[in-house]
Structures are given as C-alpha cells and as structure tokens.
Amino acid sequence: MDIVESVKMATTTLLANKLRSSLTMLGIIIGNASVIAMIGIGEGAQKLATEQFQSLGPNVLFIIPGSPESRNRNIETPKTLVLEDAKAIARQVRSIISVAPDITNRATITYRNKNSKSSVIGTTPEYLSVRSFEIAQGRFLNELDIKRNNPVVVLGPDLAKKLFGNQNPINQQIQIKNVTFQVIGVTVAKGAFLGSNNDDVAFIPISTMSSRIVGITSPYGIDLSMISVSAKDANSIRAAEFQIKNLLRLRHKITQEDDFTVRTQKNILDIIGTVTNALTTMLAAIAGISLLVGGIGIMNIMLVSVTERTQEIGLRKAIGATQQDILLQFMIEAVILSVAGGCIGITLGGAGVVIVSIVTPLQSTISLVAVTLAAGVSGGIGLFFGVVPARRAAQLDPIVALRSA
C-alpha cells in the first residue's frame, strides 16, 4: 500500500473519533508543554542571575568575613574584617582600581510621620564606582564627609519615594536610629538583587556609621560587613584574588583556615549556573514523565482500537492487505497522535514562556534545543508505544477476525 494512502486512512480514522484522539494526545501535550516551559524558565532564571551579578559592577571581587565553614557553623556573621584591611588592600594590591568597604545594617528610617525599615550602608565614595551606582539628584558621599563624620545620607529611589513621595528630598532631614541626617542625594534605580532591593537603601559615611549607628565592637578597628574590590580588567581578577588572599593571611597571621572569603563574579555565577541547571534538568525530567504517561496512553488506546476494528482488519486482509500494510497503518496512527500532541504541547509551552517573560522579570526564551528534543521524543514515543498494538493488529488471522466480528 502507498505510504500517502496509509497516512490518509490513518488521519480519517483518527478524525472519526475526535474525542478519543484528543484525550489520547493529552498526556503528550502536557508533557511537551511542561518540558518547553521548564527549560525556558530555567534559562531565563540563569540569564537574570547573570545580568544581576554583572550589574554589581565590572570585574568586582567580594571579600566577606569568615570562611564558608565558619559562616555555616555560626548564626551571626564572624567579625574578622576591619577598615584597615580595606586600606591595606587599596595601598598594596596593584591589580585593582578601587576598594569600597561597607557596613550594612537594618534600621528604622523616619521622616516626620513616615517610617521605613530599610538597609543602611556605611561606606566610602569609592562605592559608587565599584558597585556601578549612579546619582540621579544631588551628590554622593565624599572624602570630607568621611573625615568629619558628617551626618549626611544618600537615598535609594524607592526609599526616597516612601519617605517623601513626590516632594524633593534634597536638603531634607531624616532620622536613622534617632540621629538626624541631611539628604544630599538620590541614586538612579538599580533594581533588586537576589531578594535584596538596591533601591531601598540609605548610604551614609562609614565613619558616621561606626561612631553613631553601630558603634565600634572590635579591638582591631571598625568592623566591616564586606569589602568590594574592582579589578583593573577581567584578566586581572585572578591575580587580584591571589594577592588579596596572601595580604590578608599575612595581616591576620593565618596559618590554617582563612577567616575571610574572596568571591569573584565568576565564582558566584558558576554556583548559580550549577544550581539553576540542576533545577532545570530536574523539572524537565519530572515533566518528561508526562511524555511517558502519554505514550502508555497511546498504546492503551491503540490496543482498544485493534479490538474494536477486528472486522476491518479481517476484511482488509481478506482482500489482499499484507501484515506490513496493517502494521504500517497502525504505526502511522500512533505517530500522528504523538506528533500532533507534541506540536500542540510545544505551542502551548512556548506561549507559557512568552507570558512568563511578559509578567515577570525573567527574560525566558524558547530553547530551539528543547523544541527539537521534545519533537523528536514525541515522534519516538509514538513509534515505540505503537509497535505492540500494530504488531497485534498485523498478526490477526483474517478468518478468525471475520468470524469473531
């Protein structure tokens, strides 16, 4: 029998039972849609994480107190970095451009009858360039503010909106832990980063932060939450990391476990990429189970179809159809069901990815690899699970088939 004729007959048979064919395809549709959506969302999450880390600043290294092991063991952050460490890095490490130490704390910020529980960051003028912040109004902190312990503050745009609404915040006075500060600037919107809103912050001089907000608790100087370092270029990051580690080990007289951790953007991106890839793979695998279930559904329905069409099979064999003709027709029906379900599922999954990219920050994309894989798997499932019912139909004895009918 001609292959085109077999396809026409298979299509006619399936269309004659629209409801059953639709329900048979449902598992394949759900599986393909899930696979496409999960892979697209996973890639979108990885892309968002990459963009957020790059927005922290070019070629940035982060030095945080405590080793990874000690940070896991202790509830409180270890206090092992001080301001003098940051100054030593700025003086002695030649592969860097700028150093921005900071002390971060949560505090209630008040303006008249309005309050906001926000992050307060005590830092230096270098923070602006190292972390790629920009000023929308007024100015940022300067060296004179640091030397004089000036009670001045630069607000993030979200915090300024909370406290002042549409009013100009420049030269207004706010209170942080009952200390009065004068607003000297507002930063450009930068967005959230891993659940932390960079626009809901207040920047004050690090000297003012240590003396009037948190106090000095270390006998070695001003405790720091983190030191951000900007390397000269991408090729200097590894050298900067090596030099910073050696310098801090000498300063802290370390002979065994480091009491600090140096992270680069690449380190963090590698970790994020590993996690998101694992999650995407896991979700895609779970979604792929629907494809298996859909394939079993196709096999079940095709077996039922063989039983129902016993008379047809017997009649066709009686007028000259070979086992190969019967096998081919039932195989084609199974493949049409799976491929049609796959196409519908891919379309729905792609639509879901587009909707997610519109309504969320995730810039999800439709992966061509995922589409190709899903289409191939759908066709393969139809072929695989169609074999048993097709063989059963092809092996029916025409005499027995006509008699049982």
Disulfide bonds with the S-S distance in Angstrom:
none
